[in-house]
Amino acid sequence: MNTEKCLVPGCKNKPWSRGLCNTDYSAVRRLIKAGKTTMTALEQAGKVKPAIRPARRDNSWFIK
Ligand SMILES: [Zn+2]
């Protein structure tokens, strides 16, 4: 059962990106664009989840 919800209190939408639903994520994007906040600040405040990086091979082990 998928009980995942948007991080915004009271919001019951399904998370779309960074733990936020599509609506709240667009709101955040607008605030960032307007210079009101940054993704880093929101991440540190626990208001967004860290970006899920696309699965990419980490080849740095070979050159250590
Ligand atoms: Zn939401």
N, CA, C, O and the ligand as a Tripos MOL2 file, in Angstrom:
@<TRIPOS>MOLECULE
protein
  257   255    65     0     0
PROTEIN
NO_CHARGES

@<TRIPOS>ATOM
      1 N           0.8380   -1.2010    0.0000 N.3       1 MET1
      2 CA          0.0000    0.0000    0.0000 C.3       1 MET1
      3 C           0.8670    1.2430    0.0000 C.2       1 MET1
      4 O           1.8070    1.3560    0.7860 O.2       1 MET1
      5 N           0.5560    2.1440   -0.8580 N.am      2 ASN2
      6 CA          1.3280    3.3730   -0.9410 C.3       2 ASN2
      7 C           0.6560    4.4850   -0.1370 C.2       2 ASN2
      8 O          -0.3900    5.0070   -0.5230 O.2       2 ASN2
      9 N           1.2840    4.8350    0.9950 N.am      3 THR3
     10 CA          0.7040    5.8660    1.8550 C.3       3 THR3
     11 C           1.4800    7.1720    1.7520 C.2       3 THR3
     12 O           1.2980    8.0830    2.5600 O.2       3 THR3
     13 N           2.3360    7.2500    0.7560 N.am      4 GLU4
     14 CA          3.1570    8.4480    0.5990 C.3       4 GLU4
     15 C           2.2860    9.6640    0.2930 C.2       4 GLU4
     16 O           1.3950    9.6250   -0.5560 O.2       4 GLU4
     17 N           2.5780   10.7340    1.0110 N.am      5 LYS5
     18 CA          1.8350   11.9740    0.8060 C.3       5 LYS5
     19 C           2.8210   13.1260    0.6650 C.2       5 LYS5
     20 O           3.9870   13.0410    1.0500 O.2       5 LYS5
     21 N           2.3040   14.1940    0.1010 N.am      6 CYS6
     22 CA          3.0570   15.4370   -0.0020 C.3       6 CYS6
     23 C           3.5170   15.8810    1.3890 C.2       6 CYS6
     24 O           2.8080   15.6760    2.3740 O.2       6 CYS6
     25 N           4.7140   16.4940    1.4690 N.am      7 LEU7
     26 CA          5.2750   16.9110    2.7570 C.3       7 LEU7
     27 C           4.5190   18.0790    3.3810 C.2       7 LEU7
     28 O           4.6330   18.3110    4.5840 O.2       7 LEU7
     29 N           3.7580   18.8070    2.5930 N.am      8 VAL8
     30 CA          3.0450   19.9740    3.1140 C.3       8 VAL8
     31 C           1.9290   19.5120    4.0590 C.2       8 VAL8
     32 O           1.0810   18.7040    3.6820 O.2       8 VAL8
     33 N           1.9410   20.0440    5.3060 N.am      9 PRO9
     34 CA          0.9160   19.6220    6.2670 C.3       9 PRO9
     35 C          -0.4920   19.8380    5.7230 C.2       9 PRO9
     36 O          -0.8110   20.9080    5.2050 O.2       9 PRO9
     37 N          -1.3200   18.8190    5.8450 N.am     10 GLY10
     38 CA         -2.6920   18.9260    5.3910 C.3      10 GLY10
     39 C          -2.8850   18.5920    3.9260 C.2      10 GLY10
     40 O          -4.0160   18.4120    3.4750 O.2      10 GLY10
     41 N          -1.8010   18.5080    3.1790 N.am     11 CYS11
     42 CA         -1.8910   18.1840    1.7570 C.3      11 CYS11
     43 C          -1.8620   16.6750    1.5880 C.2      11 CYS11
     44 O          -0.9400   16.0070    2.0570 O.2      11 CYS11
     45 N          -2.8580   16.1480    0.9260 N.am     12 LYS12
     46 CA         -2.9430   14.6910    0.8000 C.3      12 LYS12
     47 C          -2.6430   14.2160   -0.6100 C.2      12 LYS12
     48 O          -2.9040   13.0650   -0.9600 O.2      12 LYS12
     49 N          -2.0920   15.1140   -1.4160 N.am     13 ASN13
     50 CA         -1.7520   14.7200   -2.7780 C.3      13 ASN13
     51 C          -0.5470   13.7940   -2.7890 C.2      13 ASN13
     52 O           0.2310   13.7380   -1.8360 O.2      13 ASN13
     53 N          -0.4190   13.0900   -3.8650 N.am     14 LYS14
     54 CA          0.7260   12.1870   -4.0120 C.3      14 LYS14
     55 C           1.9820   12.9730   -4.3410 C.2      14 LYS14
     56 O           1.9270   13.9140   -5.1330 O.2      14 LYS14
     57 N           3.1170   12.6060   -3.7470 N.am     15 PRO15
     58 CA          4.3630   13.3180   -4.0530 C.3      15 PRO15
     59 C           4.7070   13.2010   -5.5280 C.2      15 PRO15
     60 O           4.5340   12.1570   -6.1570 O.2      15 PRO15
     61 N           5.1980   14.3070   -6.0490 N.am     16 TRP16
     62 CA          5.5700   14.3670   -7.4590 C.3      16 TRP16
     63 C           7.0800   14.4530   -7.5820 C.2      16 TRP16
     64 O           7.7020   13.6930   -8.3240 O.2      16 TRP16
     65 N           7.6650   15.3960   -6.8380 N.am     17 SER17
     66 CA          9.1080   15.5670   -6.8620 C.3      17 SER17
     67 C           9.5630   16.1230   -5.5260 C.2      17 SER17
     68 O           8.8960   16.9870   -4.9550 O.2      17 SER17
     69 N          10.6910   15.6400   -5.0180 N.am     18 ARG18
     70 CA         11.2480   16.0920   -3.7430 C.3      18 ARG18
     71 C          10.2430   16.0030   -2.5980 C.2      18 ARG18
     72 O          10.2640   16.8230   -1.6800 O.2      18 ARG18
     73 N           9.3770   15.0210   -2.6550 N.am     19 GLY19
     74 CA          8.4210   14.8090   -1.5780 C.3      19 GLY19
     75 C           7.2160   15.7320   -1.6210 C.2      19 GLY19
     76 O           6.3590   15.6860   -0.7390 O.2      19 GLY19
     77 N           7.1510   16.5700   -2.6500 N.am     20 LEU20
     78 CA          6.0290   17.4980   -2.7870 C.3      20 LEU20
     79 C           5.1500   17.0810   -3.9500 C.2      20 LEU20
     80 O           5.6160   16.4730   -4.9140 O.2      20 LEU20
     81 N           3.8640   17.4180   -3.8440 N.am     21 CYS21
     82 CA          2.9690   17.1420   -4.9570 C.3      21 CYS21
     83 C           3.2450   18.1420   -6.0810 C.2      21 CYS21
     84 O           3.9740   19.1180   -5.9050 O.2      21 CYS21
     85 N           2.6600   17.8770   -7.2050 N.am     22 ASN22
     86 CA          2.8560   18.7230   -8.3800 C.3      22 ASN22
     87 C           2.5410   20.1890   -8.0800 C.2      22 ASN22
     88 O           3.2870   21.0860   -8.4720 O.2      22 ASN22
     89 N           1.4320   20.4200   -7.3830 N.am     23 THR23
     90 CA          0.9870   21.7770   -7.0570 C.3      23 THR23
     91 C           1.9900   22.4910   -6.1570 C.2      23 THR23
     92 O           2.4060   23.6150   -6.4390 O.2      23 THR23
     93 N           2.3740   21.8190   -5.0650 N.am     24 ASP24
     94 CA          3.2840   22.4470   -4.1190 C.3      24 ASP24
     95 C           4.6810   22.5800   -4.6980 C.2      24 ASP24
     96 O           5.3960   23.5360   -4.3970 O.2      24 ASP24
     97 N           5.0680   21.6250   -5.5260 N.am     25 TYR25
     98 CA          6.3830   21.7190   -6.1480 C.3      25 TYR25
     99 C           6.4420   22.9280   -7.0900 C.2      25 TYR25
    100 O           7.4530   23.6290   -7.1350 O.2      25 TYR25
    101 N           5.3650   23.1710   -7.8410 N.am     26 SER26
    102 CA          5.3500   24.3490   -8.7210 C.3      26 SER26
    103 C           5.3660   25.6270   -7.9010 C.2      26 SER26
    104 O           5.9760   26.6180   -8.3040 O.2      26 SER26
    105 N           4.6920   25.6120   -6.7410 N.am     27 ALA27
    106 CA          4.6910   26.7850   -5.8640 C.3      27 ALA27
    107 C           6.1050   27.0750   -5.3920 C.2      27 ALA27
    108 O           6.5490   28.2230   -5.3900 O.2      27 ALA27
    109 N           6.8120   26.0150   -4.9890 N.am     28 VAL28
    110 CA          8.1880   26.1570   -4.5250 C.3      28 VAL28
    111 C           9.0820   26.6810   -5.6480 C.2      28 VAL28
    112 O           9.9280   27.5480   -5.4320 O.2      28 VAL28
    113 N           8.8790   26.1410   -6.8470 N.am     29 ARG29
    114 CA          9.6760   26.5830   -7.9930 C.3      29 ARG29
    115 C           9.4870   28.0810   -8.2350 C.2      29 ARG29
    116 O          10.4330   28.8010   -8.5520 O.2      29 ARG29
    117 N           8.2230   28.5360   -8.0750 N.am     30 ARG30
    118 CA          7.9270   29.9550   -8.2590 C.3      30 ARG30
    119 C           8.6380   30.7920   -7.2010 C.2      30 ARG30
    120 O           9.2010   31.8410   -7.5150 O.2      30 ARG30
    121 N           8.6170   30.3310   -5.9350 N.am     31 LEU31
    122 CA          9.2630   31.0600   -4.8430 C.3      31 LEU31
    123 C          10.7680   31.1350   -5.0610 C.2      31 LEU31
    124 O          11.3920   32.1600   -4.7860 O.2      31 LEU31
    125 N          11.3450   30.0470   -5.5560 N.am     32 ILE32
    126 CA         12.7850   30.0270   -5.8180 C.3      32 ILE32
    127 C          13.1190   31.0060   -6.9410 C.2      32 ILE32
    128 O          14.0930   31.7540   -6.8600 O.2      32 ILE32
    129 N          12.3030   30.9890   -7.9770 N.am     33 LYS33
    130 CA         12.5160   31.8780   -9.1080 C.3      33 LYS33
    131 C          12.3870   33.3460   -8.6870 C.2      33 LYS33
    132 O          13.0790   34.2190   -9.2110 O.2      33 LYS33
    133 N          11.4890   33.5970   -7.7320 N.am     34 ALA34
    134 CA         11.2790   34.9540   -7.2250 C.3      34 ALA34
    135 C          12.3350   35.3380   -6.1870 C.2      34 ALA34
    136 O          12.3360   36.4580   -5.6780 O.2      34 ALA34
    137 N          13.2340   34.3980   -5.8780 N.am     35 GLY35
    138 CA         14.3140   34.6830   -4.9450 C.3      35 GLY35
    139 C          13.8800   34.6530   -3.4820 C.2      35 GLY35
    140 O          14.5870   35.1790   -2.6230 O.2      35 GLY35
    141 N          12.7480   34.0540   -3.1890 N.am     36 LYS36
    142 CA         12.2330   34.0060   -1.8090 C.3      36 LYS36
    143 C          12.9170   32.9270   -0.9810 C.2      36 LYS36
    144 O          13.0340   33.0440    0.2390 O.2      36 LYS36
    145 N          13.3570   31.8940   -1.6470 N.am     37 THR37
    146 CA         14.0000   30.7860   -0.9350 C.3      37 THR37
    147 C          14.8950   30.0390   -1.9080 C.2      37 THR37
    148 O          14.9440   30.3610   -3.0950 O.2      37 THR37
    149 N          15.5970   29.0490   -1.4020 N.am     38 THR38
    150 CA         16.4170   28.1990   -2.2630 C.3      38 THR38
    151 C          16.1110   26.7470   -1.9440 C.2      38 THR38
    152 O          15.6300   26.4300   -0.8570 O.2      38 THR38
    153 N          16.3890   25.8770   -2.8850 N.am     39 MET39
    154 CA         16.1650   24.4520   -2.6840 C.3      39 MET39
    155 C          17.0300   23.9570   -1.5340 C.2      39 MET39
    156 O          16.6070   23.1000   -0.7580 O.2      39 MET39
    157 N          18.2540   24.5010   -1.4210 N.am     40 THR40
    158 CA         19.1570   24.0860   -0.3390 C.3      40 THR40
    159 C          18.5760   24.4430    1.0170 C.2      40 THR40
    160 O          18.6080   23.6320    1.9430 O.2      40 THR40
    161 N          18.0390   25.6670    1.1410 N.am     41 ALA41
    162 CA         17.4460   26.1080    2.4080 C.3      41 ALA41
    163 C          16.2590   25.2260    2.7660 C.2      41 ALA41
    164 O          16.0930   24.8420    3.9230 O.2      41 ALA41
    165 N          15.4380   24.9080    1.7810 N.am     42 LEU42
    166 CA         14.2670   24.0680    2.0190 C.3      42 LEU42
    167 C          14.6760   22.6510    2.3980 C.2      42 LEU42
    168 O          14.0560   22.0150    3.2500 O.2      42 LEU42
    169 N          15.7350   22.1690    1.7480 N.am     43 GLU43
    170 CA         16.2460   20.8350    2.0610 C.3      43 GLU43
    171 C          16.7230   20.7850    3.5020 C.2      43 GLU43
    172 O          16.4410   19.8310    4.2280 O.2      43 GLU43
    173 N          17.4590   21.8340    3.9180 N.am     44 GLN44
    174 CA         18.0030   21.8690    5.2730 C.3      44 GLN44
    175 C          16.8920   21.9990    6.3030 C.2      44 GLN44
    176 O          17.0240   21.5090    7.4240 O.2      44 GLN44
    177 N          15.7990   22.6570    5.9300 N.am     45 ALA45
    178 CA         14.6640   22.8070    6.8380 C.3      45 ALA45
    179 C          13.7800   21.5650    6.8260 C.2      45 ALA45
    180 O          12.8130   21.4790    7.5840 O.2      45 ALA45
    181 N          14.1080   20.6080    5.9710 N.am     46 GLY46
    182 CA         13.3290   19.3770    5.8910 C.3      46 GLY46
    183 C          11.9960   19.5670    5.1870 C.2      46 GLY46
    184 O          11.0850   18.7550    5.3420 O.2      46 GLY46
    185 N          11.8810   20.6450    4.4100 N.am     47 LYS47
    186 CA         10.6100   20.9310    3.7380 C.3      47 LYS47
    187 C          10.5390   20.3350    2.3410 C.2      47 LYS47
    188 O           9.4630   20.2460    1.7500 O.2      47 LYS47
    189 N          11.6780   19.9330    1.8200 N.am     48 VAL48
    190 CA         11.7000   19.1520    0.5870 C.3      48 VAL48
    191 C          12.6900   18.0150    0.7990 C.2      48 VAL48
    192 O          13.5830   18.1050    1.6420 O.2      48 VAL48
    193 N          12.5280   16.9700    0.0450 N.am     49 LYS49
    194 CA         13.4840   15.8710    0.1230 C.3      49 LYS49
    195 C          14.6100   16.1270   -0.8550 C.2      49 LYS49
    196 O          14.4170   16.8100   -1.8600 O.2      49 LYS49
    197 N          15.7910   15.5840   -0.5730 N.am     50 PRO50
    198 CA         16.8740   15.7440   -1.5280 C.3      50 PRO50
    199 C          16.4760   15.1580   -2.8740 C.2      50 PRO50
    200 O          15.7370   14.1760   -2.9400 O.2      50 PRO50
    201 N          16.9670   15.7620   -3.9370 N.am     51 ALA51
    202 CA         16.6490   15.2820   -5.2760 C.3      51 ALA51
    203 C          17.1160   13.8420   -5.4260 C.2      51 ALA51
    204 O          18.2000   13.4670   -4.9790 O.2      51 ALA51
    205 N          16.2790   13.0600   -6.0570 N.am     52 ILE52
    206 CA         16.6870   11.6850   -6.3560 C.3      52 ILE52
    207 C          17.4910   11.7320   -7.6380 C.2      52 ILE52
    208 O          16.9750   12.0350   -8.7140 O.2      52 ILE52
    209 N          18.7330   11.4310   -7.4970 N.am     53 ARG53
    210 CA         19.5950   11.4960   -8.6750 C.3      53 ARG53
    211 C          19.3040   10.3210   -9.5930 C.2      53 ARG53
    212 O          19.0380    9.2100   -9.1320 O.2      53 ARG53
    213 N          19.3550   10.5700  -10.8780 N.am     54 PRO54
    214 CA         19.1560    9.4520  -11.7980 C.3      54 PRO54
    215 C          20.2390    8.4050  -11.5760 C.2      54 PRO54
    216 O          21.4050    8.7370  -11.3650 O.2      54 PRO54
    217 N          19.8470    7.1660  -11.6240 N.am     55 ALA55
    218 CA         20.8160    6.0980  -11.4130 C.3      55 ALA55
    219 C          21.9490    6.2290  -12.4250 C.2      55 ALA55
    220 O          21.7540    6.1090  -13.6340 O.2      55 ALA55
    221 N          23.1110    6.4730  -11.8950 N.am     56 ARG56
    222 CA         24.2480    6.6800  -12.7730 C.3      56 ARG56
    223 C          25.4210    5.9170  -12.1720 C.2      56 ARG56
    224 O          25.6300    5.9480  -10.9590 O.2      56 ARG56
    225 N          26.1510    5.2630  -12.9790 N.am     57 ARG57
    226 CA         27.2910    4.5170  -12.4700 C.3      57 ARG57
    227 C          28.3230    5.4710  -11.9130 C.2      57 ARG57
    228 O          28.6740    6.4690  -12.5430 O.2      57 ARG57
    229 N          28.8080    5.1510  -10.7190 N.am     58 ASP58
    230 CA         29.8620    5.9410  -10.1210 C.3      58 ASP58
    231 C          31.1770    5.2260  -10.3920 C.2      58 ASP58
    232 O          31.4770    4.1930   -9.7920 O.2      58 ASP58
    233 N          31.9500    5.7900  -11.2990 N.am     59 ASN59
    234 CA         33.1890    5.1320  -11.7020 C.3      59 ASN59
    235 C          34.4080    5.6380  -10.9260 C.2      59 ASN59
    236 O          35.5460    5.2870  -11.2360 O.2      59 ASN59
    237 N          34.1420    6.4800   -9.9000 N.am     60 SER60
    238 CA         35.2840    7.0740   -9.2060 C.3      60 SER60
    239 C          36.1140    6.0470   -8.4440 C.2      60 SER60
    240 O          37.2930    6.2690   -8.1660 O.2      60 SER60
    241 N          35.4870    4.9180   -8.1090 N.am     61 TRP61
    242 CA         36.1970    3.8690   -7.3860 C.3      61 TRP61
    243 C          37.4530    3.4320   -8.1330 C.2      61 TRP61
    244 O          38.4750    3.1170   -7.5240 O.2      61 TRP61
    245 N          37.3610    3.4170   -9.4630 N.am     62 PHE62
    246 CA         38.4780    2.9340  -10.2790 C.3      62 PHE62
    247 C          39.6960    3.8360  -10.1930 C.2      62 PHE62
    248 O          40.8300    3.3780  -10.3380 O.2      62 PHE62
    249 N          39.4630    5.1010   -9.9580 N.am     63 ILE63
    250 CA         40.6030    6.0350  -10.0000 C.3      63 ILE63
    251 C          41.0570    6.4710   -8.6180 C.2      63 ILE63
    252 O          41.8570    7.3980   -8.4900 O.2      63 ILE63
    253 N          40.5520    5.8090   -7.5800 N.am     64 LYS64
    254 CA         40.9750    6.1670   -6.2130 C.3      64 LYS64
    255 C          42.3150    5.5360   -5.9130 C.2      64 LYS64
    256 O          42.8490    5.7120   -4.8170 O.2      64 LYS64
    257 ZN          1.0500   19.1780   -1.7550 Zn       65 ZN65
@<TRIPOS>BOND
     1     1     2 1
     2     2     3 1
     3     3     4 2
     4     3     5 am
     5     5     6 1
     6     6     7 1
     7     7     8 2
     8     7     9 am
     9     9    10 1
    10    10    11 1
    11    11    12 2
    12    11    13 am
    13    13    14 1
    14    14    15 1
    15    15    16 2
    16    15    17 am
    17    17    18 1
    18    18    19 1
    19    19    20 2
    20    19    21 am
    21    21    22 1
    22    22    23 1
    23    23    24 2
    24    23    25 am
    25    25    26 1
    26    26    27 1
    27    27    28 2
    28    27    29 am
    29    29    30 1
    30    30    31 1
    31    31    32 2
    32    31    33 am
    33    33    34 1
    34    34    35 1
    35    35    36 2
    36    35    37 am
    37    37    38 1
    38    38    39 1
    39    39    40 2
    40    39    41 am
    41    41    42 1
    42    42    43 1
    43    43    44 2
    44    43    45 am
    45    45    46 1
    46    46    47 1
    47    47    48 2
    48    47    49 am
    49    49    50 1
    50    50    51 1
    51    51    52 2
    52    51    53 am
    53    53    54 1
    54    54    55 1
    55    55    56 2
    56    55    57 am
    57    57    58 1
    58    58    59 1
    59    59    60 2
    60    59    61 am
    61    61    62 1
    62    62    63 1
    63    63    64 2
    64    63    65 am
    65    65    66 1
    66    66    67 1
    67    67    68 2
    68    67    69 am
    69    69    70 1
    70    70    71 1
    71    71    72 2
    72    71    73 am
    73    73    74 1
    74    74    75 1
    75    75    76 2
    76    75    77 am
    77    77    78 1
    78    78    79 1
    79    79    80 2
    80    79    81 am
    81    81    82 1
    82    82    83 1
    83    83    84 2
    84    83    85 am
    85    85    86 1
    86    86    87 1
    87    87    88 2
    88    87    89 am
    89    89    90 1
    90    90    91 1
    91    91    92 2
    92    91    93 am
    93    93    94 1
    94    94    95 1
    95    95    96 2
    96    95    97 am
    97    97    98 1
    98    98    99 1
    99    99   100 2
   100    99   101 am
   101   101   102 1
   102   102   103 1
   103   103   104 2
   104   103   105 am
   105   105   106 1
   106   106   107 1
   107   107   108 2
   108   107   109 am
   109   109   110 1
   110   110   111 1
   111   111   112 2
   112   111   113 am
   113   113   114 1
   114   114   115 1
   115   115   116 2
   116   115   117 am
   117   117   118 1
   118   118   119 1
   119   119   120 2
   120   119   121 am
   121   121   122 1
   122   122   123 1
   123   123   124 2
   124   123   125 am
   125   125   126 1
   126   126   127 1
   127   127   128 2
   128   127   129 am
   129   129   130 1
   130   130   131 1
   131   131   132 2
   132   131   133 am
   133   133   134 1
   134   134   135 1
   135   135   136 2
   136   135   137 am
   137   137   138 1
   138   138   139 1
   139   139   140 2
   140   139   141 am
   141   141   142 1
   142   142   143 1
   143   143   144 2
   144   143   145 am
   145   145   146 1
   146   146   147 1
   147   147   148 2
   148   147   149 am
   149   149   150 1
   150   150   151 1
   151   151   152 2
   152   151   153 am
   153   153   154 1
   154   154   155 1
   155   155   156 2
   156   155   157 am
   157   157   158 1
   158   158   159 1
   159   159   160 2
   160   159   161 am
   161   161   162 1
   162   162   163 1
   163   163   164 2
   164   163   165 am
   165   165   166 1
   166   166   167 1
   167   167   168 2
   168   167   169 am
   169   169   170 1
   170   170   171 1
   171   171   172 2
   172   171   173 am
   173   173   174 1
   174   174   175 1
   175   175   176 2
   176   175   177 am
   177   177   178 1
   178   178   179 1
   179   179   180 2
   180   179   181 am
   181   181   182 1
   182   182   183 1
   183   183   184 2
   184   183   185 am
   185   185   186 1
   186   186   187 1
   187   187   188 2
   188   187   189 am
   189   189   190 1
   190   190   191 1
   191   191   192 2
   192   191   193 am
   193   193   194 1
   194   194   195 1
   195   195   196 2
   196   195   197 am
   197   197   198 1
   198   198   199 1
   199   199   200 2
   200   199   201 am
   201   201   202 1
   202   202   203 1
   203   203   204 2
   204   203   205 am
   205   205   206 1
   206   206   207 1
   207   207   208 2
   208   207   209 am
   209   209   210 1
   210   210   211 1
   211   211   212 2
   212   211   213 am
   213   213   214 1
   214   214   215 1
   215   215   216 2
   216   215   217 am
   217   217   218 1
   218   218   219 1
   219   219   220 2
   220   219   221 am
   221   221   222 1
   222   222   223 1
   223   223   224 2
   224   223   225 am
   225   225   226 1
   226   226   227 1
   227   227   228 2
   228   227   229 am
   229   229   230 1
   230   230   231 1
   231   231   232 2
   232   231   233 am
   233   233   234 1
   234   234   235 1
   235   235   236 2
   236   235   237 am
   237   237   238 1
   238   238   239 1
   239   239   240 2
   240   239   241 am
   241   241   242 1
   242   242   243 1
   243   243   244 2
   244   243   245 am
   245   245   246 1
   246   246   247 1
   247   247   248 2
   248   247   249 am
   249   249   250 1
   250   250   251 1
   251   251   252 2
   252   251   253 am
   253   253   254 1
   254   254   255 1
   255   255   256 2
@<TRIPOS>SUBSTRUCTURE
     1 MET1         2 RESIDUE 1 A MET
     2 ASN2         6 RESIDUE 1 A ASN
     3 THR3        10 RESIDUE 1 A THR
     4 GLU4        14 RESIDUE 1 A GLU
     5 LYS5        18 RESIDUE 1 A LYS
     6 CYS6        22 RESIDUE 1 A CYS
     7 LEU7        26 RESIDUE 1 A LEU
     8 VAL8        30 RESIDUE 1 A VAL
     9 PRO9        34 RESIDUE 1 A PRO
    10 GLY10       38 RESIDUE 1 A GLY
    11 CYS11       42 RESIDUE 1 A CYS
    12 LYS12       46 RESIDUE 1 A LYS
    13 ASN13       50 RESIDUE 1 A ASN
    14 LYS14       54 RESIDUE 1 A LYS
    15 PRO15       58 RESIDUE 1 A PRO
    16 TRP16       62 RESIDUE 1 A TRP
    17 SER17       66 RESIDUE 1 A SER
    18 ARG18       70 RESIDUE 1 A ARG
    19 GLY19       74 RESIDUE 1 A GLY
    20 LEU20       78 RESIDUE 1 A LEU
    21 CYS21       82 RESIDUE 1 A CYS
    22 ASN22       86 RESIDUE 1 A ASN
    23 THR23       90 RESIDUE 1 A THR
    24 ASP24       94 RESIDUE 1 A ASP
    25 TYR25       98 RESIDUE 1 A TYR
    26 SER26      102 RESIDUE 1 A SER
    27 ALA27      106 RESIDUE 1 A ALA
    28 VAL28      110 RESIDUE 1 A VAL
    29 ARG29      114 RESIDUE 1 A ARG
    30 ARG30      118 RESIDUE 1 A ARG
    31 LEU31      122 RESIDUE 1 A LEU
    32 ILE32      126 RESIDUE 1 A ILE
    33 LYS33      130 RESIDUE 1 A LYS
    34 ALA34      134 RESIDUE 1 A ALA
    35 GLY35      138 RESIDUE 1 A GLY
    36 LYS36      142 RESIDUE 1 A LYS
    37 THR37      146 RESIDUE 1 A THR
    38 THR38      150 RESIDUE 1 A THR
    39 MET39      154 RESIDUE 1 A MET
    40 THR40      158 RESIDUE 1 A THR
    41 ALA41      162 RESIDUE 1 A ALA
    42 LEU42      166 RESIDUE 1 A LEU
    43 GLU43      170 RESIDUE 1 A GLU
    44 GLN44      174 RESIDUE 1 A GLN
    45 ALA45      178 RESIDUE 1 A ALA
    46 GLY46      182 RESIDUE 1 A GLY
    47 LYS47      186 RESIDUE 1 A LYS
    48 VAL48      190 RESIDUE 1 A VAL
    49 LYS49      194 RESIDUE 1 A LYS
    50 PRO50      198 RESIDUE 1 A PRO
    51 ALA51      202 RESIDUE 1 A ALA
    52 ILE52      206 RESIDUE 1 A ILE
    53 ARG53      210 RESIDUE 1 A ARG
    54 PRO54      214 RESIDUE 1 A PRO
    55 ALA55      218 RESIDUE 1 A ALA
    56 ARG56      222 RESIDUE 1 A ARG
    57 ARG57      226 RESIDUE 1 A ARG
    58 ASP58      230 RESIDUE 1 A ASP
    59 ASN59      234 RESIDUE 1 A ASN
    60 SER60      238 RESIDUE 1 A SER
    61 TRP61      242 RESIDUE 1 A TRP
    62 PHE62      246 RESIDUE 1 A PHE
    63 ILE63      250 RESIDUE 1 A ILE
    64 LYS64      254 RESIDUE 1 A LYS
    65 ZN65       257 GROUP 0 **** ****
